[in-house]
Amino acid sequence: MTVNKLKPGMPLIRQLLRFSTTATLLCGLTPLAMAGEYEQAKRIYDRLVGVPATEAILNDMAADIAGGDAQAAAYTAMEDPRFYSVTIKNWVTPWTNEEQDVFQPLNDYTATVIGYVRDNKDFRGLLYDNVLYVGASSLGLTPYSNSDNSHYQEMETQNVDLSNPALLVERVQSEVNGLPAGATSGVITSRAAAKAYFYAGTNRAMFRFTLINHLCNDLEQVHDTTRPPDRIRQDVSRSPGGDSRVFLNSCIGCHSGMDPMVQSYAYYTWVYDEDADPEGIDGHMGYNDVGQLDPETGSRVQEKYRINANTFPMGYVTPNDHWDNYWREGINQLLGWDSTLPGSGDGAKSMNMELAHSEAFASCQVKKVFKAVCLRSPVDAADRSQLDQMIDSFQASNYNIKQVFAESADYCKGE
């Protein structure tokens, strides 16, 4: 073994660097070059998992990065269960409530999104599949209930490993919550979403927050006063404050497109005891199946679709759950509707498929992942070019959202 000695006349800093390089080689590491990859690995792990990684994992990730495969390093990080129980849960939870509060317990909405990410499922199906993720029966949890969230809160209390397919399991939603198969619509008909957005009101909230959470557009962004107003309901005044110009220049811009789509939710509501439980905490989703008639409407349409009918009696009276997408024409063509779909149909499932198969849906998911991983929104041409590439990759991967997390981590790993 060669022993390094200080050499007279050689600058001390050069001699120290010689010793450092020799020690590095003796430890079996690539001299100096690995430092950058190691820091990149650490950043990827921190962004995807949120906690420090072991040295062994970081070395393995750094080796992948040094070999030119940073996405493999990202997939290694995503094997940590906390990627699902912390990162994905925190990413999803604001979608489940109007306040967009991240500090909410696990529920059937968040658990189902976690399952879709983990299992590399077509992320579009999140809005219309007959799927719900629940805890395995082997866990001994309180069974899933349409009236409370105990099942999922117990999963969280017990720190169930959500990355394990044997513990968080995919189920047929209609077999879990009792809805007819044709009435299920992914997370839209989860208990958590129903409690948040079918509670009281007119069911417009469900549509608005689906636009916000899954197409990254609020009603102001899709405002279009050129669409026909023939499907706007009776509860919308045609002359707010006695001025019809307000309706023609403002109200019509949202309601002319929204109301024909919200008609798809006409048979859903949130059932609760207004006196004993005014917040609807212990309520459950109601759905009028074939033969079930609302006593106020005399049809399957929920009473809430006829509230404030005297505001404008000549307005549209909802007869069923048939919907039409008026935004396939006009400025909202830019949302990129799927030309293979008819643009109309019956019920929530087909309407949410219309939303999920739009270009706006794909773009929205990529933007949200980019912000979650990079901790910022896109700011320049390079970022926007990267987003375009990731949208193409997302679609080419059969809408595998985990691929987007990997590519975002690669892009934002630093130099």
N, C-alpha and C positions, 0 to 999 in steps of 0.2 A: 504494500500500500504506500502510495506516495504521500509524504507529509509536506504540506505547504509551510514555508518559512518566510518571514519578512526579509526582503532583499534591500540592502543598502542602496540608496540613490533612486529607488522607485517611489513615486508619490504614494503616500499612505492610502488615499482614496482608491487608487487603482489596485493596490494590494488587497484592500478590504473587499472590493468587488470580485477579485479572483477567488477569495475564500468563500464569498457568498455563492458564487456560481458553482464552485466545487461541491459545497454542501448541498445545494439544490440537486445536482446530478446524483450525488450519493443517495439522496432520498427518493430517487426514481421519478422526479418531476421534470417537466420541460422547463428549462431555465427562463425566467422572466416572462416568457410568452404566455404562460398559463395564468398569470395574474389577472389579465384583462378578462379572460374567459371565466375565471372563478368569480369575479365581481359581477359579470353578466348573469351567471348562474344564480348567484345570490339574489340579484334584482328580480329575475324571473320567478324564483321561488317566493320571495316576499310578496310580489304582486299577485300571484295566483293562489297562494295559501295563507299569507298573512302572518306567518310565524317563522322563526329561524329553522333552517334545515340542518340535518346532521352533516358532518364533514364528508362522510362517505357518499352521501347523496349529491352534495355539491361537486365533489370530485368527478363523479359519474356524469353529471350534467355538464361540467366544464369540458370533459373529454368529448362529449357530443358536439358542443359548441365549437371546440377547436377543430373538430372534423367537419365542420360546415353544416351541422344539422341541429340548429337551435330549437327547432320545433320538437325534435325528439326529447330535448331537455325539458321543454314545456310539458310534454305528455308525462314525463317522469314526475314532475311537480304535481300534476293533476291526479296522480295516484294517491296522494295524501287525502284521507277522508275529510280533512278540514277544508279542502277545496269545495266540497259539496255542502258541508254543514255550516260553514262560515261564509266563504266567498260567494257561492251561488245563492245561498239563502238570503244574504244581505242584498245581492243584486236584484232578486225577485221580489222580496217582501214589499217594497214601495208600490208595486203594481197591484197589490191586494187590498188597498184601502184608499179612500178619497184623499186622506191627509198625506198620502205618500210617505208614511212613517215607516222607517226601517226597523224600529224596535217593537216588533210584533212576534208572537210565538209561531212556531212551525204550524202549517195547516195543510189542507188537501191541495190547495193551489200551489204553494211553494214546494211541497213534496213531489207533486207531479212534474213541475218544471225541473227539479233536481233529477228525477228519474229520466226525463227526456235527454238532459245533458249527459248524464252518466252512460246511458244506453245508446248513445249516438243515433237517436231517432230523428226522423224528418221533423224539424222544429215547427214546420207549418201546421202539422197535425195537433199541436198544442191547443189550437183554437177550435178544432172540430172533431177530433177522434173520440171514440167511445172508450176512453182510457182514464184510469185514476190510479195513483200509487198510494199504497197503504203499508202499514207495518205487518210483518209476517205473523201468522197465528202463533208461531213458536215463541214469540216474545211475551205472550200472556198479557197483552195490552187490553184496555177497555175497547170493545169492538167499535168500529166506525159507526158514528151516529149522524143522522141528518139534523140533530138538534143541539149538538155541542161539539167542541173541539178537543175533548179529553184524549182521544186516541193519539193525536199528534203531539199534544203537550206532554204526554207520558213518554213518547218517543224521544222528545228533546230532553226531558228530565233524566231519562236513562242513558242519554248520550249514545243512542243507537247509531251504528256505523252506516250512514246513508250511502256509502260507496259500495256496500255489499248487496248484490242483487238477491241474496237469500234473506235479507232483513228488510229492505225496502223493495216491495214487490209490485209488479204491474198487474192490475186487475181490469176486468171489463167494467167500466163505470156503471152501466145500467144494472149490473148484478150487485153493485155496492150500494148505490143510493136509490135504487128502485125506479129511476126514470125509464120511460120507454127508450129503447135503443136509438130510435130516430130523433128523440128529443135531447140526447146528450150532445154536448159541444165542447169537449175538452175542458180546459180550466174555466171557461165561461160558465159552465154549469156545475162547477165545484161549489161546495157550501160556502167557502170563504168569499168567492166572487159574488155569489147570490146575496149573501149578507151585506156586502158592501154596496152593491150596485142595483139590486132588485128591491132593496128596502124602500118602502113608501114610494113617493115620486111618480114618475111616468115611464120608467125603464129607459129614458134617454141617457141616464148616467152610465148605464152599462155600455152603450155605444160610444159615448164620448171618451170614457176612460180606456176602452179598447183601442180607439184611435190614438190616444196619447201614449199608452203603454206599448202598443205593438206596431203602430205605423208612424210614431214620432210626430204626429200632427194633432194639434187641438183644433177646435172648430173655427178659430180665427184663420187658420192656415188653409182651410178648405172652403172658406166663405165664397159663395158664387151666387149672385143675384139673378143670373140668367136662366136658372132652372125653373120649370113650371111648378107652381105652388099647389097643385091639385090634391096633394096627399098630406097637406099640413092639417093637423088636427084642430078640433074645436076650441081647445084651451089656449090657443095662440091668438091674441088680439090682432086684428087687421088695421087698427088705428090706435096704437099705444099713446096714451095721453091725448087722444083726440086728433092725432096727426098720422094719417095713413102713409106719409113719406117715411116715417120711422120703420114701418113694416116693409115697405118696398125697397128701402136702401140698407136695411140692417137685418131684421128678423128673417126675412125670406132667404137670405144668403146661407143660413145654417139649416133652417127647418125644411126647405124644399128638397135638400139631399138627405138630411138625417131622418126625417119622419118616415119616408118610404123604406128605409133600412131597419129602423127600430120596430117596424111592424112585425119583423121576424120574431120578436120577443113577446108577442101579444098574449101568449098563453102562460107566461111565467110571472111569478110574484114572490114576495117574501112574506111568509105567514107568521104572525106573532101576536101576543096579547098586548094591545096598546095600553091597557091600564096597569097590568102587573109587570110588564116588561117593555116599557116605552122605547128602549133602544134596540129592541129585537135581538138581544144577546142569545136567548134560547130559542129563537125562531127556526124555521126551516123553509126550504124552497118549496113553493107550490107550483104545480103545473096541471093545466086542464087537458087531460087526455080525451080521446074520442068518447063522446057521450057525457062528458062532464061539463055542465053549463054553469056559467056565473049567474047568480040570481039577478044581478043588476043589468047585465047586458043581454041575457037570454041566449048567449052563445058561449063558445070556448074562450072568447076574449075577456081578459081580466078587467075588473071594474075601473082600475086606474087609467085605462085607455079612454074612459068617458068622463073623467073628472073635468070640472069647470066647463062643461059643454055649453053653458049659456054665454061664455065669453064671446064666441062667434058661432052661433048655431048652424050656420051654413057651411062650417068647416067639415073636414073629412071625418067620417064615422068609420072606425076600424072594424071590418067585418071578419077578418081572419088573420093568419100569420104570413100572408104572401108579401114578399118584398121585391123591390126593384131598385137597381143602382142607377140613379139619374146622373151620377158623377162619371159615368163612362163617356159622357159628352161634356163639352165645356172645358174649363181650365183644369179640372181635376182628372182629365185623361192622363195628366202627367204623373199620377200616382201609379201608373203602369199596370192596368188591369189585365188579367189573363184572358187572352182572346179565345182560349179553348173552353172557357166557362160561359154560361148563357147570360150572366148579368142579372138574373132574377131567379126566384124560386120560392119555396115554402119552408119556413122555420129557421131556427138559429143556426143549425149545422151548415146548411148551404150558404147562408149569408156570411158566416165567419170564414168559410172556405174562400169566399170572394175576397175578403180582406187579407187572409193569410197568403193567397197566391198572387198578391200584387207585388210590384217592384218595391213599393214603399215599405212593405213588411220586411223584405230581405235587407234593404238599406238600413232600416231602423235597428234591426238586431245587431248588425255590424257596428253601427255608431255607438250603441249602448255598450257593447263589449269593449270597443276601443277605449271608451271613456273609463270603464271600470278597471281596465288593465293598465292603461297609460296614465290614468289619473288626470286627464285633461281631454278637452274636445279637440278635434282636428283644427289646426291653426294656419296651415300653409299649403302650397301646391303639392309638396311631397306627401303630406298627410292625406290630402284628398286623393292623390294617386294611389296611395296604399289602401284607402277605403274602397276604391273602385276594384282593385285587385282582390281584396278580401270578399267583396260582394260576389264577384265572379267565382271565386273559390268556394264560397258558401253554397252557391247554387249548384256548382259542379260536384260537390261532395254530398249531394242529396240533402242539403240543408242541415248538415251536422254542425251544430253551434260550438262544439268543443274544438273543432278545427279553427274557428274564428278566434277563440281564446289563445290557441297555440300561436297563430300568426300574429296576433296583437302583441303577445309577450315577446316574440322574436323581434318585431319591429321596434319595440320600446325597451329593449334590453340595454341600450347604451353602447358606447364605443369602448 
